[in-house]
Amino acid sequence: MSKVIHIQKSFNASRKAGTLYLVGTPIGNLEDMTFRAVRTLREVDMIAAEDTRQTRKLLTHFEISTRLVSYHEHNKQASGNELLRLLEEGQQIALVSDAGLPAISDPGADIVRDAVEAGIAVVPIPGANAALSGLIISGLKTDRFSFVGFPPRDKKPLNSWLSDLKTQEGTLLMYESPHRVKKTLQAMLEVWGDRKMAMARELTKRHEEVAHGTIGECLEWLESNPPLGEYCLVVAGAEERITGMPLEGDKEVKWWSAMTIEQHVEHYIALISDRKEAMKQVGKDRGMSKRDVYNQIMIKDGE
């Protein structure tokens, strides 16, 4: 790793290229902002923001007058190319998102990739992050975790997505909007069973709120506490599920062990409404290829 860093620095020095700073911004409370972040935003030549209106409020609060430009999902190709050109000419540019760390679930990841490939130095300016903040207050395991972004919106891809994550060990972190959170939790309950979880919103703000319990209990809680604001969902991994499977000696009995292979496939068809995907998932559960699952079903049908 040290050799790679040395090569990058030498390469930049020879070209006099600039530096791309990834600056963490508040996720709610303005006091989330670090001294280093404020200094960096004041000293760079330009700030690229996902939402210039939102970022301008932040800059005004901290009396930062640096030039502000737009970089978001819909202009990232054109704007990204221009930012790279300026970086190669020696400009110092800071990248910020609406809240938290840039390049996480936002188009910042694209310009970071391109900058690294171009040999431009990329420097993190750490700050607040909603997913990690939710994790450390969840009461769930923190030694192994995965951030999985936003769940798919539609039912079929959502169930397929959940099925792929079903056996994953380690705590799962994700974001969800208030108008979809109930449907997502219901789908989790159907596909994963009733696991422990924490549901956080308005983190670091005045009305910060965290609900702890099982998926089913959090669904009940939402009935009397209508969803407001974006949620950070922290859900136990497969090894921590609340409705654990019965044990046979020292070996865990799989939930599908009493099913025939046809019943197993039908179970997934009911969830994801796609026979091919259902057979693929059965193959994952049983350690078989999709073709082997198909062949076994055809043999049974021919008997």
Stockholm file with secondary structure:
# STOCKHOLM 1.0

chainA/1-303         MSKVIHIQKSFNASRKAGTLYLVGTPIGNLEDMTFRAVRTLREVDMIAAEDTRQTRKLLTHFEISTRLVSYHEHNKQASGNELLRLLEEGQQIALVSDAGLPAISDPGADIVRDAVEAGIAVVPIPGANAALSGLIISGLKTDRFSFVGFPPRDKKPLNSWLSDLKTQEGTLLMYESPHRVKKTLQAMLEVWGDRKMAMARELTKRHEEVAHGTIGECLEWLESNPPLGEYCLVVAGAEERITGMPLEGDKEVKWWSAMTIEQHVEHYIALISDRKEAMKQVGKDRGMSKRDVYNQIMIKDGE
#=GR chainA/1-303 SS CHHHHHHHHHHHHHHTCCEEEEECBCSSCGGGCCHHHHHHHHHSSEEEESCHHHHHHHHHHTTCCCCEEECCTTTHHHHHHHHHHHHHTTCEEEEECSSBCTTSSSTHHHHHHHHHHTTCEEEEECCCCHHHHHHHTTCSCCSSEEECCSCCSSHHHHHHHHHHHTTCCSEEEEEECTTTHHHHHHHHHHHHCSCEEEEEESTTSTTCEEEEEEHHHHHHHHHHSCCCSCEEEEECCGGGCSSCCCEETTEECCTTTTSCHHHHHHHHHHHHCCHHHHHHHHHHHHTCCHHHHHHHHHHHHHC
#=GC SS_cons         CHHHHHHHHHHHHHHTCCEEEEECBCSSCGGGCCHHHHHHHHHSSEEEESCHHHHHHHHHHTTCCCCEEECCTTTHHHHHHHHHHHHHTTCEEEEECSSBCTTSSSTHHHHHHHHHHTTCEEEEECCCCHHHHHHHTTCSCCSSEEECCSCCSSHHHHHHHHHHHTTCCSEEEEEECTTTHHHHHHHHHHHHCSCEEEEEESTTSTTCEEEEEEHHHHHHHHHHSCCCSCEEEEECCGGGCSSCCCEETTEECCTTTTSCHHHHHHHHHHHHCCHHHHHHHHHHHHTCCHHHHHHHHHHHHHC
//
